[in-house]
Amino acid sequence: MLAIFRKEVASFFNSLIAYIVMAVFLTAIGLIVWVFPDSNILDYGYADLGSFFGLAPYVLIFLIPAITMRSLAEESRNGTLELLLTKPIRNIDLVLGKFLANWVLVVLTLLPTLIYYYSVYKLGNPVGDVDSAAVAGSYLGLFLFTGVLVAMGIWASSLNDNQIVAFILGVFLAFIWYVGFGAISGMFGDGFAANLLSGIALDVQYQALGKGLIDSRNVIYLLSLIIFFIFLTLWRVEGLRK
């Protein structure tokens, strides 16, 4: 697994992919948080990162599938996946190596945004007048949310050798889980189906963590989704090995 992990991370940083991803995300989020008139913190007048945590998932819904689409689709297209599967590498090592490498790239992209928290902390009146517990919960939610999207994207990439199809499927899965289930739940009123769909929607779980009180049920659900999509990818790779 470590060999696959190191290979993937090295391939990211030896090409322009990692730098383009980081530049696009940080530029887009920076404009939203500090420049655009309808969302920037300076005009809002409160030491709050709500605009960042509210809009970051929508950027990541498109950005993460663009990172993960090549993970297995490119290997399959180039014929290197079949070569890897003939090696004495366990399927779980291959899948986890790919998953962790992509997740690490996303987390490294998020790390510079801690500057936003420091800036807001200093801008508070008095200094430090910011809900740090809510920020910590939101970062935890964002970290787990990106893990779910990476797992979804890796699975989408395993289904065929076309990176564009993998990207579209990854965006579709992320959008449905983040926005779709919550929107559909409104069609069922207040019944069991509405509560079920609302409960599995990623936006509900993510926003609950952002309130500053970390509920283990939200964490367990997000981790379960990561494991579920890793299992689906593993199942797919085992099918290819046969």
N, C-alpha and C positions, 0 to 999 in steps of 0.2 A: 504493500500500500504506500509506504513512504517513497519508494522509487517512482511510482506513478504520480504521486503528489508533487515530488520535486520536478519531475519532467513537465508536468502541466504548468506549474508556477513559472519555471524557466521559460517555457514556450510563450507564456503571456508577456513576460517582461523582456524577452528577446525580440518581440514584435511590437507594433504600435498599438495593439489591442488594449493592453492595460492602460496605457497613457491616454488614449482616446476616450475610453470609458470614464476614467477619473476626471478628465477635463470636461467632458460633456455633462456629467452629473454635477460636479461642483460649480460649473458655470450656470447651469439651469437653476440649481437650488440657490446659489448666491444671488442671482437676479430676483428670484421670487422673494427671498427673505429680506434683502437689503435695498432693492431698486424699484421693483414694480409698485405702482401707487396703491393698488388695491390689497396688497399683502405684506408690504415691507414693515418691519418692526419699528423703524424710526417714526413713521407717520402714525402708527398704532398707538404709541404713547405709553405702552406697558412693557415691562421686562418679561417677555413671554415668547416662547419658541413654538407657539401653537401653529403658526403658518408653516414652519419647517416640517413639523411632524405630521401636519395634516396633508401637505402636498407631496412630500417625499415618496410615499407609496405609489402615487400615480406615475411619477418619473421612473421608479424602480420596476413597475409593471412592464415597461417597455425596455428598460436598460438591461435587466437581468437575463431575459430570454435572448437578447443580442449577445450576451457573454456565453451563455450555456449552449447555444444552438450548434456550436461546432464540436462540442465535447465528444460525442459518439458518432454523430452524423458524418463529420469530416473523416474520422477513423474508418468508418464503413465505406465512404466514398473512395478513399485512397487505398483501400485494401489492407490497411495496417491493423484494423480491428480483428480480421481473421487471423493475422499473424500473431497478435497479442493473445488471442484465445487458444492458440496452439502452444503457447509458452506455459510453463508450470506456475501460472499466476491464478490465484483463487478469484472467482468472480466477485466476491465481496470486496476483495482488495482493489480490484479494478474500479468498481463502482464508487467505493468510499474515497479512493484516491482522487478520482475525477470530481466528486462532490465537494470534498474538503478544499481542493485547490480553487474551485470556482467560488466557494463561500469565502475563503480567505481574501480573494481579490475584491469581493464586494465589501467585506469588512474594512479592508485597507482604504477603500474609496470613502467609507463613512467616517473614518477616524479624523480627517481634517475638519469635519463639521463640529468637532468639539470646540473649535475656535469660536463658533457662534455662541455656545454656552458661556464661554469665558467673556466674550464681548457683552452679552446681555447681563451677565453677573456684574460687570464693571459699570454698565450704563444704568443699573438700578438706582433708585433714589429712595432710601440710602443704598450704598453699594452692597450688593449681595441680596437685594430684595427680589429674589426669584424662587419659584417653587422647585427646589432641587430634587425633591422626591419624585415629583411628576416628570421631570426631565429624565431622571434615572430609569423610571418605569417605561417611559416612551422609548428610550434607547434600547432597553431590553426587548421591548415589543418589536422595535424596528430590526434588531439583530435576529430575532426568531422569525420574523416575517420574511426577511431576506433568505433565511435558511429554507423556508417553505418554498419560496419562488425558485431558488436554485435547484431544489429536489424536483420540482415540477419541470423545470427546464431541462434537467439531465434526462428525465424520463421521456420528454418530448423528443429530445435529440436521439434517443435510442430507437425510436419507432421507424425511422427511415434514414436514407443517406442524403436527403435534401435539407440543407441548412435553413433555407427560407421557410419551408414547411414546418421545420422544428421551431423556428422563431414565432411563426403565426400561432401554432398550437400552444406554445409556451405563454404567449400574451393572452390567448383565449382562456386558458386554464386560470392564470393569475387574475384576470379581470372578473371571470365568473365567480371565483372564490372570494375575491375582495369586495366586489360591488354587486354581482348578480344575485347571489343567494339572499342578501339583505333586501334587495329591491323586490325579488319574487315573493319573499315572505309577506310583504305588504298586501299581496293579492289574496291572502288566506285569512285576513282578519286577525283574531286573537286566539285561534285554535292551536292544536298540537302541531300541525304542519308549519304554521307560522313561527312558533317558538323553536322548532327544530331547525328550520332554515336560517333563522336569525342567529341561533346558537353556533352553527357551523361556519357562519360568514366570518372571513378573516378581519374585516373592518371592526366588527364587534369585539373580537378578542384583542385586537391591537389597541383599540381605544380604551378598553377596560384597563389594560396595563398602564396606559398613559395617565391614569387618574392618581397615580402615586402609591396606591395600595396594591401590591403584587399578589394576585390570587394564584395559587398553585394550579387551579383548574385551567386557567388560561395558558399557563406555561406548558402543562401536560398536553393540552390539546394541540398546541403548535408543534411541540416535539413529536407527537403522535403522527401529525401530518407529514413531517419530514421523514419519519421512519416508514410511513406508508408508501410514499413515492420512491424512496430508496428501494423498498422491497419490490415495487412494480418494475423498477429499472433492473434490479437483480434478476427478476423472473424473465424479463425480456432478454438479457444477456445470456442467461442459461439456455434459453430457447435457441439463440444464435449459435451456441457452442455445439448443440446436438447435430 
